[in-house]
Amino acid sequence: MDDRLMTIERHIIEQQRTHGGKGDFSAVLSQIVFAAKVVSAQVAQAGLAENILGGTGDTNVTGDDVQKLDVFANRVFINALSYIGKVCVMASEEEDGIILVPDKYPKGDYVVMFDPLDGSSNIDVDVSIGTIFSIFKRLTKEGDGTLEDCLQPGYKQFGAGYVIYSSSTVLVYSTGEGVNGFTLDPSVGEFVLSHPDIKTPKRGKIYSANEAYYNYWKPGTKAYIDHLKSDGNAHKKPYSLRYIGSLVADFHRNLLKGGIFLYPEDTIDPKKPTGKLRLLYEANPLAFIVEQAGGYASTGYERILDIAPAKLHQRVPLIIGSKDDVLEYEEFARKNK
């Protein structure tokens, strides 16, 4: 193999050697990579294979319609991580409570949380979707993992990443020492390093938000968006609006090109007064990634990674992207409450 051709498995092993690890964390990452390949193959068959597209008629614990691919992806990740003996507990956006490793398998030191198929409602119209994952070290000493192991603040993550299923499948992850992206080469079935040492620009020229909610936003958010659309911002000309409506896709674009993604608090749904996105499955892992790339993630008032979770499916506002843009949003939010 060409020494310049870095597969994700080789990258994981070399990181393990650098840190003198025994391979448990590497095994967890490798199984996530495997599960992503399985999901990618199934996503690529959408519209061709039977019983892939469409909803199940159910809603998940957070009130979203469950798609058939949600169920499939959720099961793939649970099965891939259960038997390896390195994980003690899991949690998924699709499951009400924690997911225990079956008794027949040994329990390990790691906690894995994931959104198995973010944006799955878009699959019917061929819009990019993704997987988001987060890895922690357990707090309890042995045996089955507990809710306590899952409810850790984001700054304690040992690793996090996401997969985007689009024109190509790209897996981006960090273990706390920078961010790297790998593109799946379908001809050999391997993720190959394609985006080494990702650094997001300190300020972007793009904002991503659902402006249909403008009338329901708080004054600070309205004022900030008006500022971006004027010629009084840092670029002296309006920012460009780019909004796909698929979190992973919007985040991925802004990570590479610079920009800010906003899903702020609003008053449109009294049941979700503090935002829509989930702290453990979406906000925490993406915040970890963006900070490792030089960006920042906030609720508008506090750093995402500092929040102490109170429950598995806790929702938060998410303002994430280029650091100077997010810090500027915080100024507007605090001045215009």
HUQUI-V586239 format. One record per backbone hydrogen bond with DSSP energy under -1.0 kcal/mol. CO is the residue of the C=O (numbers start at 1). NH is the residue of the N-H. E is the energy in kcal/mol with one decimal. If there is no record, write none. Layout:
[[CO NH E] [CO NH E]]
//
This chain:
[[2 5 -2.1] [4 6 -1.1] [6 193 -3.6] [7 11 -2.2] [8 12 -2.5] [9 13 -2.3] [10 14 -2.6] [11 15 -2.1] [12 16 -2.1] [13 17 -2.4] [14 18 -2.1] [15 19 -1.7] [16 21 -2.2] [23 27 -2.1] [24 28 -1.7] [25 29 -2.3] [26 30 -2.6] [27 31 -1.8] [28 32 -1.8] [29 33 -2.3] [30 34 -2.2] [31 35 -2.6] [32 36 -2.3] [33 37 -1.8] [34 38 -1.9] [35 39 -2.5] [36 40 -2.7] [37 41 -2.1] [38 42 -1.7] [39 43 -2.8] [40 44 -2.1] [43 46 -1.5] [45 48 -2.9] [45 49 -2.3] [54 68 -2.8] [58 66 -2.9] [60 63 -2.1] [64 60 -2.6] [66 56 -2.9] [67 71 -1.6] [68 72 -2.0] [69 73 -2.9] [70 74 -2.6] [71 75 -2.0] [72 76 -2.2] [73 77 -2.2] [74 78 -2.0] [75 79 -2.7] [76 80 -2.3] [77 81 -1.5] [78 82 -1.6] [86 110 -1.8] [88 145 -2.1] [89 112 -1.7] [90 99 -3.6] [91 114 -2.0] [92 95 -1.5] [99 90 -2.3] [102 105 -2.1] [109 138 -3.0] [110 88 -2.7] [111 136 -2.7] [112 91 -1.6] [113 134 -2.5] [114 93 -1.7] [115 132 -1.9] [117 120 -1.1] [118 130 -2.1] [119 122 -2.2] [120 123 -1.7] [122 125 -1.5] [122 127 -1.9] [123 126 -1.6] [129 165 -2.9] [130 118 -2.6] [131 163 -2.8] [132 115 -2.5] [133 161 -2.2] [134 113 -2.7] [135 158 -2.9] [135 159 -1.4] [136 111 -2.8] [147 151 -1.9] [150 152 -1.8] [153 156 -1.9] [154 157 -1.9] [159 135 -2.9] [160 174 -2.4] [161 133 -2.7] [162 172 -2.8] [163 131 -2.1] [164 170 -2.1] [165 129 -1.4] [168 166 -1.5] [169 184 -3.2] [170 164 -2.7] [171 182 -2.8] [172 162 -2.5] [173 180 -1.9] [174 160 -2.0] [179 198 -2.8] [180 173 -2.2] [181 194 -2.4] [181 195 -2.4] [182 171 -3.1] [183 192 -2.6] [185 188 -1.3] [185 189 -2.0] [185 190 -1.2] [190 185 -3.2] [191 8 -2.2] [192 183 -2.6] [195 181 -2.0] [202 324 -2.2] [205 240 -2.9] [206 260 -2.0] [207 242 -2.1] [208 262 -3.0] [209 211 -1.2] [210 213 -1.9] [211 214 -1.7] [213 216 -2.2] [214 217 -1.4] [216 267 -1.2] [218 222 -2.0] [219 223 -2.7] [220 224 -2.0] [221 225 -2.6] [222 226 -2.4] [223 227 -1.9] [224 228 -2.3] [225 229 -1.8] [227 230 -1.1] [228 239 -2.5] [233 236 -1.5] [240 207 -2.4] [246 250 -2.7] [247 251 -2.9] [248 252 -2.8] [249 253 -2.1] [250 254 -2.0] [251 255 -2.7] [252 256 -1.9] [253 257 -2.6] [254 258 -2.4] [259 322 -2.9] [260 208 -2.6] [261 320 -2.4] [263 318 -1.9] [269 272 -2.2] [272 275 -1.2] [277 316 -2.7] [278 282 -1.7] [278 283 -2.6] [279 284 -3.1] [282 286 -1.8] [283 287 -2.5] [284 288 -2.4] [285 289 -2.1] [286 290 -2.7] [287 291 -2.3] [288 292 -1.9] [289 293 -1.3] [290 295 -3.6] [291 294 -1.3] [293 200 -2.2] [296 321 -2.1] [297 304 -1.7] [298 319 -2.9] [302 299 -2.4] [303 306 -1.3] [304 307 -1.7] [305 155 -2.0] [311 314 -1.3] [314 279 -2.9] [318 263 -2.6] [319 298 -2.9] [320 261 -3.2] [321 296 -2.2] [322 326 -2.3] [323 327 -2.6] [324 328 -1.8] [325 329 -2.0] [326 330 -2.2] [327 331 -1.5] [328 332 -1.8] [329 333 -2.8] [330 334 -2.4] [331 335 -1.8] [332 336 -1.6] [336 220 -1.2]]
//
